[in-house]
Each structure stands twice: as C-alpha cells, then as structure tokens.
C-alpha cells in the first residue's frame, strides 16, 4: 500500500467545497499531527483516492479525459 506523502508546493485552482463537519475535524486533526496545512492534507488525500479508484471508475475518468482533449 502507498504511503501518505504531502508535497511541498503546488500550483492550483481555487474551489469552494462544503464538507461534513466531522470530516473537516478529522482532516484538521491529521494536519495538526503532521504539522502541515489543511489544504495540503486534503490535496494528498484526494490524490491518493484518485490513484486508488476501482478499475471501472478509473476507466470512466480516462475516457472522459480523452474526450475533453479531443474537443480542444
């Protein structure tokens, strides 16, 4: 299983998310324990999740990504 590693820097796009309070609390606790920002923790958790999708969901994303690049 992959280990959690938080990158130092990234470029990004600003998005607003509405998250359940208990989820925010747990992410904040993890961030505090690791002495990293909440944002970096969320990014790494999302990245990990996307890299570990089941095969069907991964194929759907890849298909959509190909469709989007063809339309550009």
SULNORGI-V879718 format. One record per helix or strand. SS is the DSSP state (A for helix, B for strand). FROM is the first residue (numbers start at 1). TO is the last residue. If there is no record, write none. Layout:
SS | FROM | TO
SS | FROM | TO
//
This chain:
A | 21 | 34
A | 38 | 51
A | 55 | 70
//
